[in-house]
Amino acid sequence: MYHHTVAHASSSDGVLPLAHLTSTGGLPARAAAARPLQQRRMVSIRELPTASALNRCTSQRMPFTRTLNPYRGCEFACVYCYARYTHSYLGLHDPVEFETKIFAKVGMPRLLRRELAGTDLTGESVAIGTVTDPYQPAERRLGITRKLLGAFRLVRGITLSITTKSDLVVRDMDLLLEIARHNRVHINMTVVTLDPALARGLEPRAPRPDLRLAALATLRRKGINAGIFAMPILPGLTDSHDDLHALAAATAAAGGQYLVADPLFVRSCIRPTLFAFLQDHDPNLLRRYRRVYGLNGHLPQEYLHRLRERVNKVRAAHGLLKGPAPAPGGHGKDNSKP
């Protein structure tokens, strides 16, 4: 994971030498000793020193080669978030701690500038926010994501993507436009439902869907490539033809270029939060989830085939692509057709 060694770094700027990581008990010890940055109601924000910024992704299934995640944990508290398991690496196993104990990598921008100075990323794809949201509430004060974008201003010839549920992304329009002059930039705005009440239950502290769509429209008016990630699609909640048609129509109306949709995979780490929501929302649906998902967390192939056909139809009806166009010779699928 920590593939870059940073020499002569100190904990005062949120940067640690690699040797320090292996001599102090690893991530749980660093999380326990993390310096408090902010306390808001039931949410604490702490600084998590790190030894690297860019992480390498070697999977050919992924449309990116490098990742950046400035925060661990996410205050948006989405009940279906697969990333909840990552807090166990910090020694935190209560599902609620993922959304109430947030760790900010304050030193990451400085590390990124060092790494970019010594690394040729030409032709590579860098994705920000592959695990947790880079524009969650802590970003408003800390500005780590904005500082990361600032480091990319001098980079040339890469694909840079950001995945978020927040309209805060438009704050950084100036940097996005500057980076886009010499690179491919696209913003993936996650929206799983247009129903504000359902969204509030599924994503308690995320911005409303209409605010995200307004941000999408702003990005597109400024010429930034952008579209919607409808991920995950939840059976019995957001998977009907009418739901998907409405989402595709809203995407197109906002000028979105693509609609990416994938069904929910029920990891064991999300069962406590997801099933608690379903129990309150619709106990009968909870029983269906327990039966259909079983122990392995996967949906039947027959359902997946029907869902793909449904998504393809609504996508084609509104002239949307399957996803952002990959860089020539890069990872990922060809999304050039609806």
N, C-alpha and C positions, 0 to 999 in steps of 0.2 A: 504493500500500500504506500509506504513512504519511500518513493523511488528516487528522490532527490536529497542529497546530503547538503545541509546548509551550514557552512562554517562560520564561526565567530558570531553566532546569533545569541541573543539573550532573551530571557522570559519577559523582560520589561516591555518589549514591543510585540508580544504574542508569538514570537518565533523561537523554536527550540532546536538545538542540534540533534541529529538523529541518535547519537549516543545517549543523550539524556532520556529519550523515550524508552530505551531498553534497560535503563538503570534505575528507574523510579516506579516500577510496578505497572507500567503501561497505561492504557486509557482509563481504567477505573481509578487509579491513583491520581491521574491528572484531573479527572472530572471531580473527584472529591476535594481536591485542593484548588479548584478553579476560582479565580478572583471574581467577586460579585460586581456586576456592572449596573444592574437595575432591578428593582423589585416593584411589580405592579400587581396589586390585588393578590391573586394566587399564583402569579407567574414570576419566576425568577430568571434573570438573564445573567449568565456568567461567561467569563472569557476562557476559551479553551486554546492554549498554545498549540501550535502545530509545526511540523517540520517540513511540510511541502504544501504546494498549492494545487498544481496540476496532477491529476491521477490519470494513468493510462488505461484505456479500455481496448482490449484485444479481440473482443467478440465480434465476429462478422455479422451477427444478427443486429447489432446496435448501429445506428446511423451517425455515430460520433467516435472519435479516437481518444479524446481527452475530456475529463469532467472536472467541474469546480462546484463545491457545495460549501458556501460560507457559513452555514448554520447547521447544528445538530439539534434535532427536535424541531417541532413546528407548532406554533401557537394556534394555527387555524383549526386544529383538533378534528380533522376529518375522520369520521368513524371507520372509513374503509381504507385508511392509509397503510399501505404495505410496509412503509419504512419504520413503523413502530418497533420492529425487532432490533433496529440498529442501536437503540438505547441500552439494550442488554450488554453491548460491548463496553458501555461505560459503567457497568455494574448496577444499572437501574432497570428493574424488571416489572415494576408496576406500570400498566399501560397508560395511566393518567400522567405519569412523569414525563412521557414523551411530549406532552403539550403544555406542561407547567414548569419544566426545567429545561430551558433553552440554553444552548452553548454556542457562543459566537466566536468565530475564528478571526479575531481582530487583526492578527498579524499576517493574514493571508495576502492582502494586497501587496505588502512589501515583499513577501516571498515570490509572488507572481511576477513582479517586476524583475527580480533577480533571475528567475527561471526563463522568462521571455528573452532576457538579454543574452542567455547562453544556449537557447534552443531555437532551431529553425522549424517553425510549425507550418510552413508553406504547404498547402494542399490538405491540411488536417482539419478536422471538425471538432470544435470545442463546445461542450454543452454545459450551461450553468443551470443548476437546480434539478439535477437528475434524481436526487433523494428527498430533499426538503426544499420548501419554497424560499427562493432568494429574496423575495419581497414581502416576507411576513412582517408583523408589526415591529419587531426589533430593528428592522432595516430603516425605518423612518428616522430613528435617532442615531444609529450607528453608521449607516451609510457604507457598509462593507461592500455590497454589490456594486454600488456606484463607483467606489474606488477600484474595484476589479475591472470594471468597464474602462475606467480611465487608463489603466495599464495597457489596454488593447489599442489605444489610439494610434500607436506607432507600428502596429503589426500589419502585415500585408499578406493577402492570399489565403486566408482561412475562411471556414464557415463557422459562424458564432450563433448559437441558439440559446434561448432562455425559455424555460417553462415555468409558468406562474399562474396563480389564481387571483393576482392582485392588480388593481388599476394603478398602483404606485409605479408600475413600470414606465408610465408616460412621463414621470418626473425626469427620467434620464434620456429623454428624446434627443437632447443635444449631443450626447455621447453616442447614442445609437446611430444617428445620422452621420456623425463624423467617422465612426468605424465602418459604416456601410459604404463609404466612398471607395474603400480599398479592399473590402471583404464582403462575403455573403452573410447577411444577417437575417434571422427570422425569429419571431416571437410566437411561442405556443401558449395560447391562453386556455387554461383548463376550465371547461364548463360542462357539468354533467346533467344539469337540469335547468330549465327556465323558471320553474316553480319556486318562488322565493321562500315559501314556507318549508318545502321539502329540502331546499338548499340549506336553510338554517338548521334543520335537523341533522343533515348529513355533514355539513361543514360549518359548525357553530360560529366560528370567529373569522371566516373568510368574507371578503367583500361580496355584496349581492351580485347575482348573475348579470343584472342590467348594467352595473358599473363595469364589469369585465367586458361586456359587449361594447360599451361606450369607449373603453380603452382600446379595444380592437379597432373600432372605427377610426379613432384618432391616429393610431399607428399606420393604418392603411392610407389615410388622407395624406400623411407625411411621406408616403412611399416606402415604408418599412414592410417587408414580407411578413405576413402573419396569418394565423388561422386558429381553429379550435381543436383542442384535445378533449374529446368526450370520453374520458378515461377515469374511472371505469364506468361501463354501462352496467346498471344493477337490475337483474331480473325482477320483474314484477313492479319495479319502481320507475325506471327510465328507459325501458327497452321496447315500448309499444311503437307502432308505426307513427301514430300521432305525435308522440314525444320526440322521436327522431326527426320527423318531418319538420316540426316546429323549430328544433335546434338547427337543422340545416338551413331553414329559411332565415333564421336570425343571423346565422353566420354569413350567409350571402348578402343580407341586407346591410351588414356592417362592413362589407367589402372583404371579408375573409377569403383566403385563397384555397383553404383545404379544411377537411374535417377528418380527423383521425379518431377512430373509435375501437376500443377493446373492452371485452367483458371483464367483470370482476373475478379475480382469483382470491379465494378465501384462505389466506395464510392463517396459521394458528394464532399468530400475534394479534390479528385484528378481530378475532372472534369475540372477545369480551366487549369491545366497544361497539362493533357492528351488531351483535346479537342483542345487546342491551337496547340499542336504538330500535331494532325490529320488534322487540317485545313491547315497547311503548307504542310504536307506530302501527303495527299489525301483527298480532301474535300468530295468526294463521300463516302469514308470509314467513315468519320465523320458522315455523314447522316445515314449510316447503323448502327453505334454505337448508335446514338440517338434513332433510331427506335427499335433496338433489345434489348438494355439494359433498355429502358424506364426510369421510375422513381425509380424503386427499385434496379437497379444496377446488377440484376442477369441475367444470360443467360438461354435460354429455355432448358428444360430437354432433348429434342431431340438432341440438339447440344452437350450437355454435354456427352450424351451416345456415340455419334459418336466419340467425342474427346477421351474418355476413351479407346475405342476400338483401335483407331489409335495409342495412346501412348503405350498400351499394346503390340501391334504388333511390333513396332520398338524396344521396350524394350526387348522383347523375342528374336527378331532377332539378338540382340547383346549380349545376355546373361547377361543383367543387372537386378539387383534387384529392387523392388518397393521402397526401401528406406533403410536407415541404420538399421541393426538388433537391436531391442530393448534389453535392459538388461533383464535377466530372472526375471519375476514377475513385470516388470516395465510397465509404460504407453505405449500406442501406439499399432500399428498394427503389425502383423507378416509379415515381409518383406523378409522372407527367400526364397521365390520363385520369379522367374522373372515375 
